[in-house]
Amino acid sequence: MSKFHDLLRRGGPLMADGAMGTMLFQSGLQHGEAPESWNLSNPEKVRAIQRQYIDAGANIVLSNSFGGTRFRLALHKLEGQVAELNRAAVELLRAEIIDSGRDDVLLGGDIGPSGEILEPLGALTFEAAVEGFEEQARALIEAGADLIWIETMSSLDEIRAAFAGVRRVSADIPVVTTLSFDTHGRTMMGVTPEQALAAMTELGAAAVGANCGNGTDELFAAVQRMLATGPSVPIVAKSNAGMPRLVGGKAHYDATPEEMAAYALQVRAAGAGIIGACCGSSPAHIAAMAAALRANPAGAAVTTTPVVQATAAVDDTVAARVDDRAARRAARRARES
């Protein structure tokens, strides 16, 4: 049995992480830079973000490899570094998971869209897409990812290509797939939640769901439609932190940690098995969501007090765990010297 399925069997929804890109921009990533390049140029900043998500209570944290295919990296003239950048993405996150001392955190090797359109509407052939995703998946899996997380997709053919690429590397690693339903209940390519669930379940996905989109309401509607079909796999709900709006030419998200905590309770009550957040979210959002789920077991009366406490205390928690990790590192160095 995989670590993913073992963790699911412990009961309760699993907490996924929140936005990586949002946090990288807050840490100094410039527009036009490849986020994956920071795995080599700014590894401590990448680790610091992932450390905060682990400390916030996430059970699944994704590697900094969303745009790690040759297709996306070519935009930055980095297509020759696919293996190096994706291996580094896993190694950085694995180090943080080990340092956390937790045994309930999984490393998800993150794979995002190619940015290309497949034939016949576009120029990318299915086989070329499979090869590109295979290259990325090989680096993630060989570096030690616990599962592969294919996200923000809009085309079933592209997901099939990504899935096929993963399966060329590993016949049994769990694969989670999520799509972005942001066009009147469909993806940009016209896929409905029901079609996505049926197709991905047939492929053998370990979990299926929705991420990104136009805020919690639209994502909740997509998740409800999947759940209404009686799915045989866990359903993922990973919403943006509200509806994006442009402020000074940049996307801004208004949902507070408390509002995202309410969303977490809503999708849990509907039946979602993996709950997290996407664009615009932060460790504070994840901490509030995790606290709300802990404080409100299914069927219990809802209370918001732990949400407020979690939001106020997240910085203190992170600082305390950083001190604890520093002590463990010092002890390890002493043993090795």
Helices and strands as residue ranges (DSSP letters): H 3-8, E 14-15, H 21-26, G 35-37, H 38-41, H 43-56, E 60-62, H 70-73, G 74-76, G 79-81, H 82-100, E 106-111, H 126-143, E 147-153, H 156-169, E 175-179, H 193-203, E 207-212, H 216-227, E 235-239, E 245-247, E 250-252, H 257-270, E 274-277, H 283-295, H 305-336
